[in-house]
Amino acid sequence: MSNFKRLFGYLGPYRRPVILAVVLMLLVTLSAIPMPLITQYLIDSVLPRKLWSKLNLIFWMVVLLYAARVAASFALNYLIGWLGQRVVFDLRYQSYRHLNRLSMSYYDKRQTGKIMARVVDDINVIQYMVTGGFVTLITDILTLFVVIPVIFRMDVRLGAIAVAVVPVYVAVYKLFLKQIRDLSEQLRERWDALLGGLQEKIAGITVVKAFVREGHETEVFMQTVADNFRLGMQQAKLNRALGLFAGVVRAIGTGLVYWFGSQLVFRREVQPGELVAFTAFIGYLYDPALRLVDFNIQAQWAGAAIDRVFEALDTRPEIMDAPNAVSLKAMRGAVEFRYVTFGYAQDNPVLHDINLKVEPGEVIAIVGPSGAGKTTLVNLIARFYDANRGSVIIDDHDVRRIRLETTRRQIGTVSQESLLFSVSIKENIAYGYPQATDKQIVEAAKGADLHDYIVSLPDGYETKIGEDGIKLSVGQKQRLSIARATLTDPRILILDDATSALDSKTEANVQASLERLMKGRPNFVIAHRLSTIMSADRIVVMEGGRIVDVGPHAELVARPGVYKSLYDEQFKSAQEEALAGLLN
């Protein structure tokens, strides 16, 4: 219930429209009260006395009453729609902004589809409740507050009979409520699983088709859909059972009113028109109970969605600026790891007691077998994660004492898996430096040996590259990522196997540009292909999350160790490939 209160707290900035909406709700509610009384007047006074002159009055009263009700309802629905859209706009904006602030660890633990469900699907459910069922609920509640005094004023005995059955409905409703809520939460979780799996499999459709797993994935998807169907039917069954009970309650209450009311008419204690008017009023009393069943479906479904949205909003980023964080607007870029230990889970370290110091202008190559912790190490520089023990130092400042924005703006990263956006080539290159001139963008593209390819396209730099650069080859995506990183003129450059997909000629051209960029700043180059890092100032060899050796290529290859083993293995493979090429 507290999260419902939080949701309505989003109406705070819109007090005037809310007050107007309440006034319109009152008008809509009050406009329904005169009709039964007009009917009573018609039956008890006009018809028995044949008052022809009063028929015109009744006609215009009915027309004006309905016109006022329709006008007020239109204004109310429009205003509630506007308020609902504003609340959803604010909630969706806040949710997306908060997701951008959350740390990488949040995304490591959740499927993309499930995260998307919070911002899109869950908030859509909330919107539907706010703009639909909520209006009906409030109007019904106002109607009850108006109608109950009216029916007791008309006849206390009939009023007591009509109201007597309502507590029974309330008691049973509460019994059903917990089961319905539990099913709603299960449905939202299954819906999450469906969206998460769907997004994952669509993103990996190439793998699905390559291994001919279409049938298997369809079966898995259908099983998830079947689970949703089963839970949905259980929820529908409970809601319909509740609706059936509400209908029985209404039937009993209405039947008792007719039975006892008719006796009062026979005894001339109540006029026929008064009984007809009274039965119309108890419709206003019982109809909300029936509509509450339908609202209950929305409310429980939305309640689970609201809880999940606020759960995400209540998640605190693990990586945040310290209260006394400083801004380093012009880094030298000296980087040092001091006794750094880190694990994605506290009890399972990935890095162990790392000590390494890198000066501006120095090229540091990081090599080692897969899983050695190479990428994890460089991710600590930009504070994608924080060390569990020890410190990462930039320009004699612990990175935890430097403002995140100033740190990350001065770090350029190019990874093997180049993530691009479904916008133009120009926008992708300028993503980290939106104010870049066309000349600067072209220079960055030339440095990545991509300019000639771009200008050969019909739309040139305005070419849309599709989702994740699907229209580009792997090598072109890498070069575009290099252009994007170099355009920002970073003070620290991180190349994580950034040229692995390039052919020898292109790699040589790109390496020449990168060498110019590397001057005067620390450079971290992660490479599996050792031929690309032989000229590095120092090569850091990692194994099992530890630095096991450091030195230039000539020194490392001359002594037994991990590096020599990697080198010999690659050299042997290269010789075998060359020999195979000659034989063929």
Secondary structure by P-SEA (a helix, b strand, c coil): caaaaaaacccccaaaaaaaaaaaaaaaaaaacaaaaaaaaaaccccccccccaaaaaaaaaaaaaaaaaaaaaaaaaaaaaaaaaaaaaaaaaaaaaaaaccaaaaaaccaaaaaaaacaaaaaaaaaaacaaaaaaaaaaaaaaaaaaaaaacaaaaaaaacaaaaaaaaaaaaaaaaaaaaaaaaaaaaaaaaaaaaaaaaaaaaaaacaaaaaaaaaaaaaaaaaaaaaaaaaaaaaaaaaaaaaaaaaaaaaaaaaaaaaaaccccaaaaaaaaaaaaaacaaaaaaaaaaaaaaaaaaaaaaaaaaaacccccccccccccccccccbbbbcbbbbbcccccccccbbbbbbcccbbbbbbbccccaaaaaaaaaacccccccccccccccccccccaaaaaaabbbbccccccccccaaaaaacccccccaaaaaaaaaaaccaaaaaacccccccccccccccccaaaaaaaaaaaaaaacccbbbbccccccccaaaaaaaaaaaaaaaccbbbbbbbccccccccccbbbbbccccccccccaaaaaacccaaaaaaaaaaaaaaaaaaaaaac
